[in-house]
Amino acid sequence: MPRPDARIVAFALIRRVIAGRLGMAAIEEALQEQPLEKGLKSGALGLISSVVIGVASTAPAYSLAATLGFVVVAIGLQSPAVAILAFVPMLLCSIGYSEMNKADPDCGTTFTWAARAFGPNAGWAGGWAIVAADILVMASLAQVAGQYVFLLFNADGIGTNPTSGWVLLAGVVWIILMTTICYVGIEVSANFQKVLLTIEIVMLAVLSITALVKVGNGTAPPGYLHVSGSWFNPFNASLSSFTAGLVLFLFIYWGWDTSVAVNEETKDRTKTPGRAAIISTVVLLVLYGLVTTSVQAYAGIGSKGIGLGNTSNQGDVLSVLGNSIFGSTGIGPTLSHLLILMVLSSAAASTQTTILPTARTTLSMAAYKAFPSAFARIHPRFLTPTVSTIAMGLISIAIYVPFNYASGGLIIADAVTAIGLYIAFYYGLTAFACVWYYRKTLRENARNLWMRGILPLLGGLIMYGAGIYSLQYDWVASNSYTF
């Protein structure tokens, strides 16, 4: 895992740029006003579109491809247990998001809510945690997209070489393309997401069912395992192993909060975004539970061949499994290419939905004087953030290129593990903000006590516990993958 300087570089550098120009007093004064209308296109998204954006933002196929191998190394056969239990803090935090959105449906989400609950310093830190996490993941997404573009067209020599300059160029072009789509309108983005997510879910289901059928009839390759109830018992793993797996799964589940970040562009903005966030986490639970169990049964956890413990496949377990599961005859090659298209579409969806919330976070920060005012500009025709969207794309490229060279093309492992701390920090901060914001009404009835108090508090505590573990583990240089 990465050293601390790799983890915080984006946050630290950007803070130095603006810290001397903007004061916390100005932020606090702006936040004392009523919620600000920022000029975004109101009512553009319904519940289904919001759920699609929330699920697509997690990039299920990409997240599993890039992370499942590391989870297996960390916790072994208990991976399905972690997949299910990691859902718990996500659900609890999504409840906090939903409750805060009812009080203040602001696209700044954590920034705005933490600032109102705890003051501008907390809000500022939460806003920058979102920005830092999103910028880091853009590098990983671009790398996956760059490689898969070539794999899709059978240019395996380039696609399997993460150090290729062509892969780097394709990744840069990918960021530019997705930034452009986000720039031209939220409705265009949402409709594009529906197509991409449909491909993704269908192919993950086909992959999982085919794998389970082959395990059931004994035609899976040597090393396959029959599904066992012990896989779902977290007590079969040590506390340290379980926590390591949980931190990695925080990344796999991360992204559903985008459905709340577009709240100002949603119909019934006080209710729909929060419902979409909760529904998104449940959809992800079903999807991740199915895929993790089926591929573990089919491939096993061995360190050779297609085994999930094979370090040669850790950066992309799905493409390796796809070739084996679907075979090389009949429709097998077609399905294998559709699987490549699935991961590529997953990276596309997540790239796009990473830009969306980040641009809206910086838009809100600018509106409340926590960021240069230029970032609050809205396109008169498209009604999308202009400077915020373009800046997100440019900064992502500026981070991706040097990080790619520094890691020798192996940026995915470091980016994935580095993001865990940011996720834990701002998800947990939002949950705590919910408890504190509603503290005077928690005793009014049982619903308030549980939905605004106990459940978000538990979610925040789990997130911070995982984040503290991640920080102390990553502080050891020997745990870094590349730096």
C-alpha positions as CSV (number, residue, x, y, z in Angstrom):
1,M,0.0,0.0,0.0
2,P,1.1,3.6,-0.6
3,R,3.2,5.7,1.7
4,P,1.4,8.6,3.5
5,D,2.8,11.2,1.1
6,A,1.2,9.4,-1.9
7,R,-2.0,9.3,0.0
8,I,-2.3,13.0,0.9
9,V,-0.5,14.7,-2.0
10,A,-3.6,15.9,-3.8
11,F,-5.2,17.3,-0.6
12,A,-2.0,19.0,0.6
13,L,-1.0,20.7,-2.7
14,I,-4.4,22.1,-3.4
15,R,-4.8,23.4,0.1
16,R,-1.6,25.4,-0.1
17,V,-2.8,27.0,-3.2
18,I,-6.0,28.5,-1.8
19,A,-5.4,28.6,2.0
20,G,-3.8,32.1,1.8
21,R,-6.7,33.5,-0.3
22,L,-9.8,32.4,1.5
23,G,-10.7,32.8,5.2
24,M,-12.9,30.6,7.3
25,A,-14.8,33.6,8.5
26,A,-16.1,34.3,5.0
27,I,-17.2,30.6,4.7
28,E,-19.0,30.8,8.1
29,E,-20.8,34.0,7.1
30,A,-22.0,32.5,3.8
31,L,-23.2,29.3,5.5
32,Q,-25.4,31.3,7.9
33,E,-27.5,32.4,4.9
34,Q,-30.4,30.3,3.5
35,P,-29.3,27.5,1.1
36,L,-28.2,29.0,-2.2
37,E,-29.6,28.3,-5.6
38,K,-26.7,27.7,-7.9
39,G,-28.4,27.7,-11.3
40,L,-28.3,23.9,-11.9
41,K,-31.1,22.3,-14.0
42,S,-33.8,21.5,-11.4
43,G,-36.1,18.5,-11.8
44,A,-34.0,16.8,-14.5
45,L,-33.6,13.4,-12.7
46,G,-36.2,11.0,-11.3
47,L,-35.7,8.2,-8.8
48,I,-34.7,5.6,-11.4
49,S,-32.1,8.0,-13.0
50,S,-30.8,8.8,-9.5
51,V,-30.4,5.1,-8.6
52,V,-28.7,4.5,-11.9
53,I,-26.2,7.3,-11.3
54,G,-25.6,6.0,-7.7
55,V,-25.0,2.4,-8.8
56,A,-23.0,3.4,-11.9
57,S,-20.8,5.6,-9.8
58,T,-19.5,2.6,-7.9
59,A,-18.4,1.0,-11.2
60,P,-19.2,-2.5,-10.0
61,A,-17.4,-4.4,-12.8
62,Y,-14.3,-2.1,-12.6
63,S,-14.2,-2.1,-8.8
64,L,-14.4,-5.9,-8.6
65,A,-11.8,-6.4,-11.4
66,A,-9.3,-4.0,-9.8
67,T,-9.9,-5.0,-6.1
68,L,-11.2,-8.5,-5.6
69,G,-7.7,-10.1,-6.0
70,F,-6.4,-7.9,-3.2
71,V,-9.3,-8.8,-1.0
72,V,-8.7,-12.5,-1.4
73,V,-5.0,-12.0,-0.5
74,A,-6.1,-10.1,2.6
75,I,-8.8,-12.4,3.9
76,G,-9.0,-15.6,1.8
77,L,-12.2,-17.6,1.7
78,Q,-14.0,-15.1,3.8
79,S,-14.3,-12.6,0.9
80,P,-18.1,-13.2,0.5
81,A,-18.5,-12.4,4.3
82,V,-16.6,-9.1,3.9
83,A,-18.7,-8.3,0.7
84,I,-21.9,-8.6,2.8
85,L,-20.7,-7.0,6.0
86,A,-19.1,-4.0,4.2
87,F,-22.6,-3.2,3.2
88,V,-23.6,-2.4,6.8
89,P,-21.5,0.8,7.3
90,M,-22.4,1.9,3.8
91,L,-26.1,1.5,4.5
92,L,-25.8,3.2,7.9
93,C,-24.0,6.1,6.3
94,S,-26.5,6.3,3.5
95,I,-29.2,6.8,6.1
96,G,-27.2,9.7,7.4
97,Y,-27.0,11.2,3.9
98,S,-30.7,10.7,3.4
99,E,-31.6,12.5,6.6
100,M,-29.2,15.4,6.0
101,N,-30.5,15.8,2.5
102,K,-34.0,16.3,3.8
103,A,-32.8,19.2,5.9
104,D,-30.5,20.8,3.3
105,P,-30.6,19.4,-0.3
106,D,-27.3,21.1,-1.3
107,C,-25.0,19.6,-3.9
108,G,-22.0,20.3,-1.6
109,T,-23.2,17.4,0.5
110,T,-20.5,16.6,3.1
111,F,-18.9,20.1,2.7
112,T,-22.2,21.9,3.4
113,W,-23.6,19.6,6.0
114,A,-20.4,19.2,8.1
115,A,-19.9,23.0,8.0
116,R,-23.4,23.6,9.3
117,A,-23.0,20.9,12.0
118,F,-19.4,21.5,13.1
119,G,-18.2,24.7,11.5
120,P,-16.4,25.7,8.4
121,N,-13.1,23.9,9.2
122,A,-14.9,20.5,9.3
123,G,-16.9,21.3,6.1
124,W,-13.7,22.5,4.3
125,A,-11.9,19.3,5.2
126,G,-14.9,17.1,4.1
127,G,-15.2,18.9,0.8
128,W,-11.5,18.4,0.0
129,A,-11.6,14.8,1.0
130,I,-14.2,14.3,-1.7
131,V,-12.1,16.1,-4.2
132,A,-8.9,14.3,-3.3
133,A,-10.5,10.8,-3.5
134,D,-12.1,11.6,-6.8
135,I,-8.9,12.9,-8.4
136,L,-7.0,9.8,-7.3
137,V,-9.6,7.4,-8.6
138,M,-9.6,9.2,-11.9
139,A,-6.1,8.0,-12.5
140,S,-7.0,4.4,-11.8
141,L,-10.1,4.6,-14.0
142,A,-8.2,6.2,-16.9
143,Q,-5.6,3.4,-16.7
144,V,-8.2,0.7,-16.8
145,A,-10.0,2.4,-19.7
146,G,-6.8,2.9,-21.6
147,Q,-5.8,-0.8,-21.4
148,Y,-9.3,-2.1,-22.1
149,V,-9.7,0.0,-25.3
150,F,-6.9,-1.9,-26.8
151,L,-8.0,-5.3,-25.4
152,L,-11.4,-4.8,-26.9
153,F,-9.8,-4.5,-30.4
154,N,-7.5,-7.5,-29.8
155,A,-4.4,-5.3,-29.4
156,D,-3.3,-7.4,-26.5
157,G,0.4,-6.5,-26.8
158,I,-0.5,-2.9,-25.9
159,G,-3.5,-3.6,-23.6
160,T,-1.6,-5.9,-21.3
161,N,1.3,-3.5,-21.0
162,P,0.4,-0.9,-18.3
163,T,3.7,1.0,-19.1
164,S,2.8,1.6,-22.7
165,G,2.7,5.2,-23.8
166,W,-0.4,4.4,-26.0
167,V,-2.2,3.3,-22.8
168,L,-1.3,6.5,-21.1
169,L,-2.5,8.5,-24.2
170,A,-5.8,6.6,-24.3
171,G,-6.3,7.3,-20.6
172,V,-5.9,11.0,-21.1
173,V,-8.2,11.0,-24.1
174,W,-10.7,9.0,-22.0
175,I,-10.8,11.7,-19.3
176,I,-11.3,14.4,-21.9
177,L,-14.2,12.5,-23.5
178,M,-16.0,11.9,-20.2
179,T,-15.4,15.5,-19.0
180,T,-17.1,16.7,-22.3
181,I,-20.1,14.5,-21.7
182,C,-20.5,15.9,-18.1
183,Y,-20.1,19.4,-19.5
184,V,-23.0,19.2,-22.0
185,G,-25.7,18.3,-19.5
186,I,-26.9,16.1,-16.6
187,E,-29.7,14.5,-18.7
188,V,-27.2,13.4,-21.3
189,S,-25.1,12.0,-18.6
190,A,-28.0,10.1,-17.0
191,N,-29.2,8.6,-20.2
192,F,-25.6,7.5,-21.1
193,Q,-25.4,5.9,-17.6
194,K,-28.5,3.8,-18.2
195,V,-27.0,2.2,-21.3
196,L,-23.7,1.5,-19.6
197,L,-25.1,0.2,-16.4
198,T,-27.5,-2.2,-18.3
199,I,-24.5,-3.7,-20.1
200,E,-22.6,-4.0,-16.8
201,I,-25.3,-5.7,-14.7
202,V,-26.3,-8.1,-17.5
203,M,-22.8,-9.3,-18.1
204,L,-22.0,-9.6,-14.4
205,A,-25.1,-11.8,-14.0
206,V,-24.2,-13.9,-17.0
207,L,-20.6,-14.4,-15.7
208,S,-21.8,-15.4,-12.3
209,I,-24.5,-17.8,-13.4
210,T,-22.2,-19.5,-15.9
211,A,-19.5,-19.9,-13.3
212,L,-21.9,-21.4,-10.8
213,V,-23.4,-23.8,-13.4
214,K,-19.9,-25.0,-14.3
215,V,-19.0,-25.5,-10.6
216,G,-22.2,-27.4,-10.1
217,N,-21.8,-29.8,-13.0
218,G,-18.0,-30.2,-12.3
219,T,-16.8,-28.7,-15.6
220,A,-14.9,-25.8,-13.9
221,P,-11.1,-26.1,-14.1
222,P,-9.0,-27.7,-11.3
223,G,-9.0,-25.7,-8.2
224,Y,-12.6,-24.9,-8.1
225,L,-14.5,-25.0,-4.8
226,H,-18.1,-25.7,-3.8
227,V,-19.8,-22.9,-2.1
228,S,-19.6,-23.3,1.7
229,G,-21.4,-21.7,4.6
230,S,-18.1,-21.1,6.2
231,W,-17.3,-18.5,3.6
232,F,-19.9,-16.2,5.2
233,N,-18.6,-16.5,8.7
234,P,-16.3,-13.5,9.4
235,F,-15.1,-15.1,12.7
236,N,-13.1,-17.6,10.6
237,A,-10.7,-14.7,9.8
238,S,-8.4,-12.7,12.1
239,L,-9.4,-9.2,13.1
240,S,-6.5,-7.7,11.2
241,S,-7.3,-9.7,8.0
242,F,-11.0,-8.9,8.2
243,T,-10.3,-5.2,8.7
244,A,-7.9,-5.1,5.8
245,G,-10.6,-6.7,3.6
246,L,-13.2,-4.3,4.9
247,V,-11.0,-1.3,4.0
248,L,-10.7,-2.6,0.4
249,F,-14.4,-3.2,0.1
250,L,-15.1,0.3,1.2
251,F,-13.6,1.2,-2.2
252,I,-15.7,-1.4,-4.0
253,Y,-18.9,0.1,-2.5
254,W,-17.8,3.7,-2.7
255,G,-19.7,6.0,-5.1
256,W,-23.4,5.7,-4.3
257,D,-23.3,9.2,-2.8
258,T,-23.2,10.7,-6.3
259,S,-27.0,10.2,-6.3
260,V,-27.1,12.8,-3.5
261,A,-24.5,15.1,-5.0
262,V,-27.0,15.7,-7.9
263,N,-29.8,16.5,-5.5
264,E,-30.3,20.0,-6.8
265,E,-31.0,18.6,-10.3
266,T,-33.5,16.0,-9.0
267,K,-37.3,15.9,-8.8
268,D,-38.5,16.2,-5.2
269,R,-34.9,17.0,-4.1
270,T,-35.5,16.5,-0.3
271,K,-36.6,12.9,-0.7
272,T,-35.6,11.3,-4.0
273,P,-31.8,11.6,-3.6
274,G,-31.7,10.0,-0.2
275,R,-34.0,7.2,-1.3
276,A,-31.8,6.6,-4.3
277,A,-28.7,6.4,-2.1
278,I,-30.2,3.7,0.1
279,I,-31.6,1.7,-2.8
280,S,-28.2,1.9,-4.5
281,T,-26.4,0.3,-1.6
282,V,-29.0,-2.6,-1.5
283,V,-28.5,-3.2,-5.3
284,L,-24.8,-3.3,-4.8
285,L,-25.1,-5.8,-1.9
286,V,-26.9,-8.2,-4.1
287,L,-24.6,-7.8,-7.0
288,Y,-21.3,-8.0,-5.0
289,G,-22.5,-11.0,-3.0
290,L,-23.4,-12.9,-6.1
291,V,-20.2,-12.1,-8.1
292,T,-17.8,-12.6,-5.2
293,T,-19.3,-16.0,-4.3
294,S,-19.5,-17.3,-7.8
295,V,-16.0,-16.3,-9.0
296,Q,-14.4,-17.6,-5.8
297,A,-16.2,-20.9,-6.3
298,Y,-15.1,-21.1,-9.9
299,A,-11.5,-19.9,-9.6
300,G,-10.6,-20.8,-6.0
301,I,-8.1,-18.7,-4.1
302,G,-4.9,-20.4,-5.3
303,S,-1.8,-18.5,-6.3
304,K,-1.4,-20.1,-9.8
305,G,-3.4,-20.0,-13.0
306,I,-6.8,-18.3,-12.7
307,G,-6.8,-18.5,-8.9
308,L,-7.9,-15.3,-7.2
309,G,-4.7,-15.4,-5.1
310,N,-2.4,-15.2,-8.2
311,T,-0.6,-11.8,-7.9
312,S,-0.2,-11.7,-11.7
313,N,-3.9,-11.2,-12.1
314,Q,-4.6,-8.9,-9.1
315,G,-5.0,-5.8,-11.3
316,D,-7.7,-7.4,-13.4
317,V,-9.3,-10.7,-12.3
318,L,-12.4,-10.5,-14.4
319,S,-10.8,-10.5,-17.9
320,V,-8.8,-13.6,-16.9
321,L,-11.8,-15.3,-15.5
322,G,-14.0,-14.4,-18.5
323,N,-11.7,-16.2,-21.0
324,S,-11.9,-19.3,-18.8
325,I,-15.6,-19.2,-17.9
326,F,-16.9,-18.5,-21.4
327,G,-14.3,-20.6,-23.3
328,S,-12.7,-20.1,-26.7
329,T,-15.4,-21.9,-28.9
330,G,-18.9,-21.1,-30.0
331,I,-20.1,-17.8,-28.5
332,G,-17.3,-17.9,-25.9
333,P,-15.1,-15.3,-27.6
334,T,-18.1,-13.0,-28.2
335,L,-19.0,-13.2,-24.5
336,S,-15.4,-12.6,-23.5
337,H,-15.3,-9.5,-25.6
338,L,-18.6,-8.4,-24.1
339,L,-17.0,-8.8,-20.7
340,I,-14.2,-6.5,-21.8
341,L,-16.8,-4.1,-23.0
342,M,-18.5,-4.4,-19.6
343,V,-15.4,-3.4,-17.7
344,L,-14.7,-0.6,-20.2
345,S,-18.3,0.7,-19.9
346,S,-18.0,0.4,-16.1
347,A,-14.8,2.6,-16.1
348,A,-16.6,5.0,-18.4
349,A,-19.6,5.2,-16.1
350,S,-17.5,5.7,-13.1
351,T,-15.2,8.3,-14.8
352,Q,-18.3,10.3,-15.7
353,T,-20.0,10.0,-12.3
354,T,-16.7,10.8,-10.6
355,I,-16.6,14.2,-12.4
356,L,-20.2,14.9,-11.6
357,P,-20.0,15.0,-7.8
358,T,-16.6,16.6,-7.7
359,A,-17.7,19.5,-10.0
360,R,-20.8,20.0,-7.9
361,T,-18.8,19.9,-4.6
362,T,-16.4,22.6,-5.8
363,L,-19.4,24.5,-7.2
364,S,-21.0,24.6,-3.8
365,M,-17.7,25.4,-2.1
366,A,-17.3,28.4,-4.4
367,A,-20.9,29.5,-3.8
368,Y,-20.2,29.5,-0.1
369,K,-16.9,31.4,-0.5
370,A,-14.7,28.3,0.3
371,F,-13.3,28.3,-3.2
372,P,-12.5,30.9,-5.9
373,S,-15.7,32.3,-7.2
374,A,-15.0,31.3,-10.8
375,F,-15.8,27.7,-9.8
376,A,-19.4,28.7,-9.2
377,R,-20.0,29.6,-12.9
378,I,-22.9,27.7,-14.7
379,H,-23.2,27.3,-18.4
380,P,-26.2,29.4,-19.6
381,R,-27.4,26.6,-22.0
382,F,-26.4,23.3,-20.4
383,L,-27.0,24.5,-16.8
384,T,-23.9,22.5,-15.7
385,P,-20.8,23.8,-13.8
386,T,-18.3,25.1,-16.3
387,V,-15.0,25.9,-14.6
388,S,-15.6,23.2,-12.0
389,T,-16.1,20.5,-14.6
390,I,-13.2,21.5,-16.8
391,A,-10.9,21.9,-13.9
392,M,-11.7,18.4,-12.6
393,G,-10.7,17.0,-16.0
394,L,-7.5,19.0,-16.2
395,I,-6.4,18.3,-12.7
396,S,-7.1,14.6,-13.1
397,I,-4.9,14.5,-16.2
398,A,-2.2,16.4,-14.3
399,I,-2.3,13.8,-11.5
400,Y,-2.6,10.8,-13.7
401,V,0.4,11.3,-15.9
402,P,3.1,11.7,-13.3
403,F,1.6,9.1,-11.0
404,N,1.5,6.7,-13.9
405,Y,5.2,7.2,-14.5
406,A,6.1,7.1,-10.8
407,S,4.4,3.7,-10.4
408,G,5.7,2.2,-13.6
409,G,2.1,1.9,-14.9
410,L,1.0,0.1,-11.8
411,I,-1.1,2.9,-10.5
412,I,-4.2,0.9,-9.9
413,A,-3.1,-0.8,-6.7
414,D,-1.8,2.3,-5.0
415,A,-4.8,4.5,-6.1
416,V,-7.3,1.9,-4.9
417,T,-5.8,1.5,-1.5
418,A,-5.0,5.2,-1.0
419,I,-8.6,6.2,-1.5
420,G,-9.9,4.2,1.4
421,L,-8.9,6.7,4.0
422,Y,-10.6,9.6,2.2
423,I,-13.8,7.5,1.8
424,A,-13.8,6.6,5.5
425,F,-13.2,10.2,6.5
426,Y,-15.9,12.0,4.6
427,Y,-18.6,9.2,4.8
428,G,-18.0,9.0,8.5
429,L,-18.0,12.8,8.8
430,T,-21.4,13.0,7.1
431,A,-22.8,10.4,9.5
432,F,-21.5,12.3,12.5
433,A,-22.9,15.6,11.1
434,C,-26.3,14.0,10.9
435,V,-26.2,13.0,14.6
436,W,-25.0,16.4,15.7
437,Y,-27.3,18.4,13.4
438,Y,-30.4,16.6,14.7
439,R,-29.2,16.2,18.3
440,K,-32.1,18.3,19.8
441,T,-34.8,16.2,18.1
442,L,-33.4,12.7,18.7
443,R,-35.7,12.1,21.7
444,E,-38.9,13.2,20.0
445,N,-39.7,9.7,18.7
446,A,-38.1,6.3,18.1
447,R,-37.7,7.0,14.4
448,N,-35.6,10.1,15.0
449,L,-33.5,8.3,17.6
450,W,-32.6,5.4,15.2
451,M,-32.6,7.1,11.8
452,R,-30.9,10.3,12.8
453,G,-28.9,9.1,15.8
454,I,-28.0,5.5,16.5
455,L,-27.7,4.1,13.0
456,P,-25.6,7.0,11.5
457,L,-23.5,7.1,14.6
458,L,-22.7,3.4,14.2
459,G,-21.9,3.9,10.5
460,G,-19.5,6.7,11.3
461,L,-17.7,4.8,14.0
462,I,-17.2,1.8,11.7
463,M,-15.9,4.1,9.0
464,Y,-13.4,5.9,11.3
465,G,-12.3,2.6,12.8
466,A,-11.5,1.2,9.3
467,G,-9.9,4.5,8.3
468,I,-7.6,4.6,11.4
469,Y,-6.5,1.0,10.7
470,S,-5.8,1.9,7.1
471,L,-3.7,4.9,8.1
472,Q,-1.6,3.1,10.6
473,Y,-1.0,0.1,8.2
474,D,-0.1,2.3,5.2
475,W,2.3,4.4,7.3
476,V,4.7,1.5,7.0
477,A,6.7,1.9,3.8
478,S,7.1,-1.8,3.3
479,N,3.4,-2.1,2.8
480,S,3.5,0.0,-0.4
481,Y,2.9,-1.6,-3.7
482,T,5.1,0.6,-5.8
483,F,6.4,3.8,-4.1
